[in-house]
Amino acid sequence: MASDLETRIRHVTAVLGPTNTGKTHLAIERMLGHDGGMIGLPLRLLAREVYDKIVARVGADKVALITGEEKIKPERARCLGVHGQRLCRARYRCRFSGYRRDPARG
């Protein structure tokens, strides 16, 4: 029988690729195609931009945002945008479509 951790790992999807290839768009579309999810983003401004896009589609009461400067956590949130520094502290069980920081870009 698989452990809880093993089960959760099977639901992890990493979207990686060069700049300007539609990673964010794909991540948003995939997440909204499920009951909920989390997107980890490398920049606070990008996290806020993604939050605004998702709010426009599903409503502010269903979207959370956690960055170093902002914490918006509605009680019924089903989507979560997290800045990379806060990602490990987000305690949500959900699918993850995320990004890996490119060391060449800082």
C-alpha positions as CSV (number, residue, x, y, z in Angstrom):
1,M,0.0,0.0,0.0
2,A,1.4,3.4,-1.0
3,S,2.1,6.0,1.7
4,D,0.3,9.3,1.8
5,L,3.5,11.0,0.6
6,E,3.9,8.7,-2.4
7,T,0.3,9.3,-3.3
8,R,0.8,13.1,-3.2
9,I,4.0,12.9,-5.2
10,R,2.1,11.2,-8.1
11,H,0.0,14.4,-8.4
12,V,3.0,16.7,-8.8
13,T,3.6,18.2,-12.2
14,A,6.6,20.5,-12.9
15,V,6.3,22.7,-16.0
16,L,9.8,23.7,-17.1
17,G,11.1,25.5,-20.2
18,P,12.7,28.6,-21.6
19,T,11.4,32.1,-21.1
20,N,8.3,33.1,-23.0
21,T,7.1,29.6,-23.9
22,G,3.7,29.7,-22.2
23,K,4.5,27.9,-18.9
24,T,2.4,30.2,-16.8
25,H,-0.6,30.1,-19.2
26,L,-0.4,26.3,-19.3
27,A,-0.1,26.0,-15.5
28,I,-3.1,28.3,-15.0
29,E,-5.2,26.3,-17.5
30,R,-4.2,23.0,-16.0
31,M,-4.9,24.1,-12.5
32,L,-8.3,25.5,-13.3
33,G,-9.2,22.3,-15.0
34,H,-9.0,20.5,-11.6
35,D,-10.9,21.1,-8.3
36,G,-7.9,23.1,-7.0
37,G,-4.2,23.5,-7.2
38,M,-1.1,25.5,-6.4
39,I,1.3,27.4,-8.6
40,G,4.8,28.2,-7.3
41,L,6.2,31.3,-9.0
42,P,9.8,32.7,-8.9
43,L,8.9,36.4,-8.7
44,R,6.5,38.2,-6.4
45,L,5.2,40.4,-9.2
46,L,4.5,37.4,-11.3
47,A,2.7,35.8,-8.4
48,R,0.5,38.9,-8.1
49,E,-0.2,39.0,-11.8
50,V,-1.2,35.3,-11.9
51,Y,-3.4,35.9,-8.8
52,D,-5.2,38.7,-10.6
53,K,-5.7,36.6,-13.7
54,I,-7.2,33.7,-11.7
55,V,-9.4,36.0,-9.6
56,A,-10.8,37.4,-12.8
57,R,-11.8,33.9,-13.9
58,V,-13.0,32.2,-10.7
59,G,-13.6,35.0,-8.1
60,A,-11.6,36.4,-5.2
61,D,-13.2,34.1,-2.6
62,K,-11.7,31.1,-4.3
63,V,-8.0,32.2,-4.8
64,A,-5.2,32.6,-2.2
65,L,-1.9,34.4,-2.6
66,I,1.1,34.0,-0.3
67,T,4.3,36.1,-0.9
68,G,6.8,37.7,1.3
69,E,4.7,40.9,1.2
70,E,1.1,39.7,0.9
71,K,-1.0,37.0,2.4
72,I,-4.5,36.7,1.0
73,K,-6.2,33.5,2.3
74,P,-9.9,33.3,1.8
75,E,-11.6,30.5,3.8
76,R,-12.9,28.7,0.7
77,A,-9.8,29.1,-1.6
78,R,-9.3,26.3,-4.0
79,C,-6.4,27.9,-6.0
80,L,-3.1,29.1,-4.5
81,G,-0.4,31.3,-5.9
82,V,2.9,31.2,-3.9
83,H,6.1,33.0,-4.3
84,G,9.0,30.6,-4.3
85,Q,10.4,31.7,-0.9
86,R,7.1,30.8,0.8
87,L,6.4,27.6,-1.2
88,C,7.8,25.3,1.5
89,R,5.7,26.9,4.2
90,A,2.4,26.6,2.3
91,R,0.4,23.9,4.0
92,Y,-2.1,23.0,1.3
93,R,-2.8,19.6,-0.1
94,C,-3.3,20.1,-3.8
95,R,-1.9,19.6,-7.2
96,F,1.2,21.7,-8.0
97,S,2.1,23.3,-11.3
98,G,5.3,25.1,-10.7
99,Y,8.5,26.7,-11.9
100,R,12.1,26.1,-11.1
101,R,14.2,29.2,-10.7
102,D,16.8,29.6,-13.5
103,P,20.2,30.1,-11.8
104,A,21.4,31.9,-14.9
105,R,18.7,34.6,-14.5
106,G,19.3,35.2,-10.8
